Amino acid sequence: MGIDGILGKRREKATSRGKKWLKTQEMWLVVLGVILHAVYMLSIFDIYFKTPIVHGMDPVTPRFDAPAKRLVLFV
C-alpha cells in the first residue's frame, strides 16, 4: 500500500474509474481551498485596511476643560 494523493492511502489495483473519481475529488478540494483562502484574504483587506481619517471636518474648540489629564482604557 502506498500513499497516493492528498486524500490518503488506497489500494494498488484501483480501477480507472476510481482513479478518475479520486483525482476529480482532489482537484475540487484544492480549488475549494484556494477559493476560501482568497475570500479570507480579501475580507481581511476589506475589514482592517480602511482609513480611520475622516476628511472635510472643521476643527471644534472644546466648551470646557477636560476632567482628567490622562485616560487609561482596558479592553
C-alpha positions in Angstrom: 0.0 0.0 0.0 1.3 3.4 -0.9 0.2 6.9 -0.3 -1.4 8.4 -3.4 -2.6 12.0 -3.4 -3.8 14.3 -0.6 -6.7 12.1 0.4 -4.5 9.3 1.9 -4.0 5.6 1.2 -5.7 3.5 -1.4 -5.4 0.0 -3.0 -2.8 -0.7 -5.6 -5.3 -2.2 -8.0 -7.8 0.6 -8.3 -10.0 0.8 -11.4 -9.5 3.6 -13.8 -13.0 4.9 -12.8 -11.9 5.0 -9.2 -8.7 6.8 -10.0 -10.5 9.4 -12.1 -13.1 10.0 -9.3 -10.3 10.4 -6.7 -8.3 12.8 -8.9 -11.5 14.8 -9.5 -12.2 14.9 -5.8 -8.7 16.0 -5.0 -8.9 18.7 -7.7 -12.2 20.1 -6.2 -10.7 20.0 -2.7 -7.7 22.1 -3.9 -9.9 24.5 -5.8 -12.2 24.9 -2.8 -9.2 25.6 -0.6 -7.8 28.3 -2.9 -11.2 30.0 -3.2 -11.7 30.0 0.6 -8.3 31.4 1.2 -8.8 34.1 -1.4 -12.1 35.1 0.2 -10.5 35.2 3.7 -7.6 37.4 2.4 -10.0 39.8 0.6 -12.2 40.1 3.6 -9.2 40.9 5.9 -8.1 43.7 3.5 -11.7 45.0 3.3 -12.3 45.0 7.0 -9.0 46.0 8.5 -7.3 48.3 6.0 -9.8 51.1 5.8 -8.5 54.5 6.8 -9.9 55.9 10.0 -9.3 59.5 8.9 -12.4 61.5 8.1 -11.8 64.3 5.7 -13.7 67.5 5.3 -14.4 68.2 9.0 -13.8 71.6 10.6 -11.9 71.7 14.0 -14.1 72.4 17.0 -12.9 74.1 20.2 -13.9 72.4 23.4 -16.5 74.2 25.6 -15.0 73.2 28.9 -11.7 71.8 30.3 -11.1 68.0 30.5 -12.0 66.3 33.8 -8.6 64.4 33.9 -5.1 64.7 32.4 -4.9 61.0 31.4 -7.2 58.3 30.3 -6.5 54.6 30.8 -8.7 52.3 28.7 -8.7 48.5 29.3 -10.2 46.4 26.6 
